[in-house]
Amino acid sequence: MRVLILGTGAKDHAIAWWFSRSNLISELFYAPGNLATSTIATNLPDVDPSDKEAVYEACLKHKIQHVFIGTEEPLLAGMIDFLQRKRINAFGAPLASLKLEGDRNFARAFTDRHNIPTPRRNLFESSQALRNFLMRHEGEHFVLKSNTIAPSRIMLDSSDANALISFAEDLFKLGPVLLEEHCAGLPITVTVFLDNNGYLALPFTSDYMYTSDNEGVPTGGMGAICPIQLKPHLVSMIKEQIIEPTIYGLKVEQLSYKGVLTFSIIMKNDNPVLVDYHVRFNDPASQAIIPLIKTDIAEIMRAIEEDRVSSIELDVSTESSVAVVIASEGYPMKPVIGKDVKIEYPFLINNLLHRYPLIFTGPIAGDDINHIKTNGGRCFTIVGRGKNIKSANEKVYHYIDAIKIDGSWYRKDIGYKFFLSENKED
């Protein structure tokens, strides 16, 4: 099997790492790729992953049999629809299904039609309408988001009406905004592979979405732990109230596709509430999940192609993982780029040994391991694996300072609340 992966960032590096371990793949390509992926795949640096014709030409030139898309830009460009018309196997959401993520108001209407629990919300098309509403509900806690996919990671969680109004000004430039009730509780990320007949759920994770614990500025994700242990009846509730009604809804509304769907869920008073859909892998949840999965990704792809993914028996390590993101100075508001990167232990990149953590690279620039510069906000994800969350956490934080970037920062508490609860249970 010859596979091309489209995307950028640490989650796409993690996906490429998973594919590189397959016994069924004869050659692996990555567009555009970076310094780290060049050690496990053939980079195609001149191929824009969102340029349909360029990707198609690369498929012909390199005799690609399968294209895997795990990130949003190629999906938004209509890559799935285009490649399928060209009779190339491509896994990901077509344009019709992108509305689940790209139009939050549509997604909320979809959940209403299928009785899926979501936060109370209001859509606003003008700043004056938003202001009037907030003045009537002064002091209440809300989450403000754009209705579109473009700034999907940008939101404000606040009870300060003036701060919400000010934050909305930039979002209105992109279109309507969604104001939702604040839901307090444990965040859960559920990732599933889909085909026309069913789904395959991956281990559940819990993501750390803020710059500090329960406060600070929302980010694209500063860390994740996997697996998250829930009581069986809570797992059943997530499946019965959120996952399965969604799968049914996709089918009856002719939105089904072959690819990945991610559910962002809050456990509010032990009741699951769907916060967002993502028609792709999430970052950094994926970096925490993938190192624990033993099943060959190529076997999963074949099962999806043959509409039998629900029959796959997923082989998952009994270990736990902790993923911690290293971010540039100024992230998330104004990340500073162009800073020199020094990695004391280069072997950690794509490392297969469980006694060491893994490093998945985000936006970096450079052609030599000794000459790397930052090129975005979340530059690296370092992932530790161990017999429990505490052990995995210790591996991450023992090695994390081996990546040296002037002004960079990371959260120092990823996994703490979970292994503290582990100790209490013991």
Secondary structure, 3 states (H helix, E strand, C coil): CEEEEEECCHHHHHHHHHHHCCCCCCEEEEEECCCCHHHCCEECCCCCCCCHHHHHHHHHHCCCCEEEECCHHHHHCCHHHHHHHCCCEEECCCHHHHHHHHEHHHHHHHHHHCCCCCCCEEEECCHHHHHHHHHHCCCCCEEEEECECCCCCCEEEECCHHHHHHHHHHHHCCCCEEEEECCCCEEEEEEEEECCCCEEECCCEEEEEEEECCEEEEEEEEEEEECCCCCHHHHHHHHHHHHHHHHHHHHHCCCCCCEEEEEEEEEECCEEEEEEEECCCCCCHHHHHHHHECCCHHHHHHHHHCCCHHHCCCCECCCEEEEEEEECCCCCCCCCCCCEEEECCHHHECCCCCCCCEEEECCEEEEECCEEEECCCEEEEEEEEECCHHHHHHHHHHHHHHEEECCCECCCCCCHHHHHHHHHHC
